[in-house]
């Protein structure tokens, strides 16, 4: 469904959570939560090239904590390490953010692991162009690890 006024955006037409285009300016804290959860994150495996998690590194449960503006990280106030599929999670690059410099504006989700001496590979990344909050379903864009999960849901 397309909006009826300019700027024209695609919308899923839902009244709650998914309705309307993504905002093009961050309205935090209006309507935004201090944490969001990536549902199904526990079923994702890390890239084979990523750093192995050391003993005792807890598994990431999918929680993203507000960092600043319209950015949420897997890092909490303690910045303790987390793991995903036996690999070290990049706790600051695993994030949701509002991208306002693209048309249409969109919410982006990145799940990344650490790799020593290199940029953090994206295990999964995608976006959604609807809704005034990060909650909703994100469509798969790509993976540096061969993951092909079609969607991720954030609540």
C-alpha positions as CSV (number, residue, x, y, z in Angstrom):
1,X,0.0,0.0,0.0
2,X,1.3,3.5,-0.8
3,X,0.6,6.6,1.2
4,X,-1.7,9.2,-0.4
5,X,0.4,12.3,0.2
6,X,4.0,13.3,-0.6
7,X,6.5,12.1,0.3
8,X,5.1,8.8,-1.0
9,X,6.1,5.9,1.2
10,X,5.2,2.3,1.2
11,X,3.2,1.1,4.2
12,X,1.7,-2.2,5.3
13,X,-1.5,-0.4,6.3
14,X,-1.4,-1.8,9.9
15,X,-2.9,0.4,12.6
16,X,-0.5,-0.5,15.4
17,X,3.3,-1.0,15.3
18,X,3.7,-1.3,11.6
19,X,1.4,1.5,10.2
20,X,2.7,4.5,8.5
21,X,6.2,5.2,7.2
22,X,9.2,5.1,9.5
23,X,9.9,8.5,11.0
24,X,12.6,10.7,9.4
25,X,13.5,12.2,12.8
26,X,14.1,10.5,16.1
27,X,11.4,11.2,18.6
28,X,13.0,9.5,21.6
29,X,11.6,9.0,24.2
30,X,8.1,9.5,22.7
31,X,6.7,6.0,22.2
32,X,10.1,4.3,22.3
33,X,11.2,1.7,24.8
34,X,14.5,1.5,26.7
35,X,14.9,-2.1,25.4
36,X,13.8,-4.1,22.5
37,X,14.2,-7.9,21.9
38,X,15.1,-9.6,18.7
39,X,12.9,-12.7,18.7
40,X,14.6,-15.9,17.4
41,X,18.2,-14.5,17.9
42,X,19.1,-17.6,19.9
43,X,18.7,-19.8,16.8
44,X,21.3,-17.9,14.8
45,X,24.9,-19.2,14.5
46,X,28.0,-17.0,14.3
47,X,30.3,-16.8,11.3
48,X,33.0,-19.5,11.2
49,X,35.6,-16.7,10.9
50,X,34.5,-14.9,14.0
51,X,36.3,-15.1,17.4
52,X,35.3,-18.0,19.5
53,X,33.5,-17.1,22.7
54,X,35.5,-17.8,25.8
55,X,34.2,-20.1,28.6
56,X,31.5,-18.4,30.7
57,X,30.5,-15.9,28.1
58,X,26.7,-15.9,28.4
59,X,24.6,-16.3,25.3
60,X,22.9,-13.2,23.9
61,X,19.2,-13.4,24.6
62,X,18.3,-10.9,21.9
63,X,17.9,-7.8,24.1
64,X,19.0,-4.4,22.7
65,X,19.4,-1.5,25.1
66,X,19.0,2.2,24.3
67,X,22.4,3.8,23.6
68,X,21.5,7.3,22.5
69,X,19.1,9.0,20.1
70,X,17.4,6.3,18.0
71,X,20.1,3.6,18.5
72,X,19.9,0.4,20.6
73,X,22.9,-1.9,21.2
74,X,23.2,-5.4,22.6
75,X,25.5,-3.7,25.1
76,X,24.1,-2.9,28.5
77,X,25.6,-0.5,31.1
78,X,28.2,-3.2,32.1
79,X,29.5,-3.8,28.6
80,X,30.0,-7.4,29.5
81,X,30.7,-9.7,26.5
82,X,28.0,-11.9,25.0
83,X,28.1,-14.8,22.6
84,X,25.9,-16.0,19.7
85,X,26.2,-19.5,18.3
86,X,29.5,-20.1,20.2
87,X,31.1,-16.9,18.7
88,X,31.8,-13.6,20.4
89,X,29.0,-11.1,19.7
90,X,30.0,-7.5,18.7
91,X,27.8,-5.9,21.4
92,X,27.9,-2.3,20.0
93,X,27.5,-3.2,16.3
94,X,24.6,-5.5,17.1
95,X,22.0,-2.8,17.0
96,X,18.8,-1.2,15.8
97,X,19.0,2.3,14.4
98,X,16.8,4.7,12.6
99,X,18.4,5.6,9.2
100,X,17.1,9.0,8.2
101,X,19.5,9.7,5.3
102,X,17.8,7.3,2.9
103,X,14.4,7.4,1.1
104,X,12.2,6.2,2.5
105,X,13.5,6.5,6.1
106,X,13.9,3.1,7.8
107,X,14.7,1.1,10.9
108,X,17.8,-1.1,10.4
109,X,18.8,-4.2,12.4
110,X,22.3,-5.6,12.5
111,X,23.5,-8.7,14.3
112,X,27.3,-9.0,14.1
113,X,30.1,-11.0,15.7
114,X,33.7,-10.0,16.4
115,X,36.7,-11.0,14.2
116,X,40.1,-10.2,15.4
117,X,41.9,-7.5,13.3
118,X,39.0,-7.1,10.9
119,X,35.6,-5.3,10.7
120,X,32.8,-7.2,12.4
121,X,31.0,-9.4,10.0
122,X,27.2,-9.1,9.8
123,X,25.6,-12.4,10.8
124,X,22.3,-11.0,9.7
125,X,21.1,-7.6,8.6
126,X,17.8,-6.1,7.4
127,X,15.4,-3.3,7.7
128,X,11.7,-2.2,7.8
129,X,10.3,1.1,6.4
130,X,7.2,1.2,8.5
131,X,6.3,2.1,12.1
132,X,7.3,4.8,14.4
133,X,9.2,2.4,16.7
134,X,11.7,-0.4,16.2
135,X,9.1,-3.0,16.9
136,X,8.0,-5.1,13.9
137,X,9.2,-7.4,11.2
138,X,12.6,-6.8,9.5
139,X,13.2,-8.1,6.0
140,X,16.5,-9.8,5.2
141,X,19.1,-7.8,3.2
142,X,22.2,-9.9,3.6
143,X,24.7,-11.8,5.7
144,X,28.5,-12.1,5.6
145,X,28.0,-15.7,7.0
146,X,25.6,-17.3,4.7
147,X,22.6,-17.0,7.0
148,X,19.4,-16.7,4.9
149,X,16.6,-16.3,7.5
150,X,14.0,-14.3,5.6
151,X,12.8,-12.1,8.5
152,X,13.5,-11.1,12.1
153,X,10.8,-9.8,14.5
154,X,11.6,-7.2,17.1
155,X,9.3,-6.6,20.1
